[in-house]
Amino acid sequence: MKNLRKYYPLFFIVFLASFTKSNALKVKSPNKHIEVSIEVNVDAVQYSVKFKNKPFIKASKLGFEFKEAQSLDKNLEIIGFENSHSNTTWMQVWGENQKIVDDYNKLIVHLQEKEGLKRKMNIIFKVYNDGVGFRYEIPEQKGVDSINITKELTQFNFIKNHTAWYNPANFDSYEMLYKKALVSDVPSANTPITFETTDGFFASIHEANLTNYADMTLLKSKTDPLSFECNLVPWPDGVKVKTTAPMETPWRTILITDTAADLVASNTILNLNEPNKIEDTSWIEPMKYIGIWWGMHIGTQTWSMGPRHGANTIDTKRYIDFAKKHNIQGVLTEGWNTGWENWGKKGAFDFVTPYADFDLNGIAAYAKENNVSYIGHVETGGDAQAFQDNFDKIFSMFHNIGVKTLKTGYAGGIQTPGQFHHGQFMVNHYDAVVKVAAKYHIMIDAHEPIKATGLRRTYPNFMTREGARGMEWNGWSSGNPPEHHTIIPFTRGLGGPFDYTPGIFDILYKNAKNRVKWNDLDDGTSRVNTTLAKQLALFVVLYSPLQMVSDLIENYEDQPAFKFFEDFGTDWETSKILNGKIGDYITIVRKDKFSDNWFLGSISDENTRDLKVSLSFLEKGKKYRAEIYADGPNADWKTNPQEISITQKDVDVKSILDINLAAGGGQAIRFTPIK
């Protein structure tokens, strides 16, 4: 081996092994529980992972195949390596936790072909106490310019047949119900995919810092039922990624923890993204909002112009008045602009022309007068290129009328021929949206998005996104079953904030008169598949810095339970996951950044639950008043979803609460110090 370099001493848990038939390096987490090995021989570059000395991922291939170039996966040698340790703390602009610890051991492996062009490639590993991130780097070098990746060869080869929660790989949508199956029965998967292992610990595979690259899905190996291969979303010509040297891939992430709750608490994906690039963040503010939206989904209003048009001036002002009265910072209107009547057609939207019954400038001014933020909306109908071609016209218009938040949508197929929602073309589009939005001091809430991979750290104006089945599915289909919400925090939620839009109070749509069917999935049985108390608890459990209470505002009038949302915070000093079992239940508590109040949410699947929760998170020496919004004694998501019990009791750090959850139920609690 030649040109071997070591820059740090061995106490960083990196050591050089044999250099006879193969080259091998290892790196451990700071607490030494996770160990990653990389081995380079004539035929392959491979990595493997152990957790607490138990093999978890066996030797798994690394490398690339290219268009019109030899693959970069064999006949390589280690020409150097670097190892280091870093332990820092950084502050989020907003988030579940204000302070983030970034503690890892790092190994950079420098590889070079032994013959031919002698191309170079680096593989970088960061090993945290709760997971692993690794990425490829192709440095600038002679003979390597354009890079056309036809296959990323990364494998995840399991040793045992674990239980997995996943939804099948799809190049256009993440909006599917999660399935539970053995690894051997999973044909493909979007990420995150989460596992309960046969050894009792938990893991999840995902990616971090997805930029200028294609979405990674997983495809079952043709030869090993316990093995997955990376399957990138392609361009129309079949190439997966088109770039130039130097290049870096997203981080491939493997979270590994003792408990399922620890997965939810992990900051590894966030830490693997670059630091904040927006110097002045004073304009970035989490908020609660309402909007003209739900009526269209349940068929009492329309997006397009007509007698049932939802986004009209009169009703929007009514929503602004309601927001002002109830401590709600924002109001959204969908269907304000022309083009909905031409849905699916190229050039349907110009994105700036309001319908005749909607006074855009007047609404924006009225909102400002009442200290309410008017939230803009751009639906592309999949015509992302038309949106991008008009960025400055659209964003300058919204900026000039005082819009600080924009919701974007990409419903339907991408209209650019051959492109998918999750390919490199659209990854770069979503990235461009966030960057131009930052230029105009506008926050983004993306629907039909690319999945969350932690980019909110780099661009904190990328507030939230959809990327899973949200509330809307309850408006026009059989809806989301009760277990859906108890799976999301352990899967989709690991990537980042989710704009689920909870808060439906008219669970059975008894107040929704004259509904008109507009979606073929609507068989007439649509409803929300939870109790009312669970709708409140979801505000805590399903984190989003832009939190919508989504029902028609008339359903909140004279409703004592609505006080929980009025009091609810939007930005947090700290969050704790108190318990959780994937697909069964979870309890989360969050401390408000701007007060001493805590908010707790606990939810169940279709079964009743009796949980004991210690209040040890409260400050010692203080008494708190717990305002409890619980399922009523006869509540049941199927037969009696509206029954709710609202009580108060005094508690302190030594208290243990009995949390009784109805089938499909939940409990929401606000803790305030007693002065």
Secondary structure, DSSP 4 states (H G I P E B T S, - for coil): --S----S-GGGS-EE---SS-EEEEEE-TTS-EEEEEEE-SS-EEEEEEETTEEEEEEEEE-EEETTEEEESSSEEEEEEEEEEEEEEEE-SSSS-SEEEEEEEEEEEEEEESSTT--EEEEEEEEETTEEEEEEEE--BTTB-EEEEEEE--EEEESS--EEEE----SS---S--EEEEGGG--EE-S-EEEE-TTS-EEEEEEE---SSPPEEEEE-SS-TTEEEEEEPPPTTS-SEEEESSEEPPEEEEEEESSHHHHHH--HHHHTSPPP--S--TT---EEEEEETHHHHTTSSBSSSSTTBSS-HHHHHHHHHHHHHTT--EEEESS-BTTGGGTTSTT---SSPBPTT--HHHHHHHHHHTT-EEEEEEE-TT-HHHHHHTHHHHHHHHHHTT--EEEEE--S--SSTT--TTSHHHHHHHHHHHHHHHHTT-EEEESS-PPP-STTTT-TTEEEE--S--TTHHHHSS---TTHHHHGGGTGGGTS-B--------TT-TT-TT----STT--S-----S-HHHHHHHHHHS--SEEE--S-GGGTTT-GGGHHHHH--SSEEEEEEEEEETTTEEEEEEEETTSS-EEEEEEESSS-EEEEEE-TTSPTT--EEEEEEEE-TT-BTTTBTT-EEEEEEEE-TT-EEEEEE-TT-EEEEEEEE--
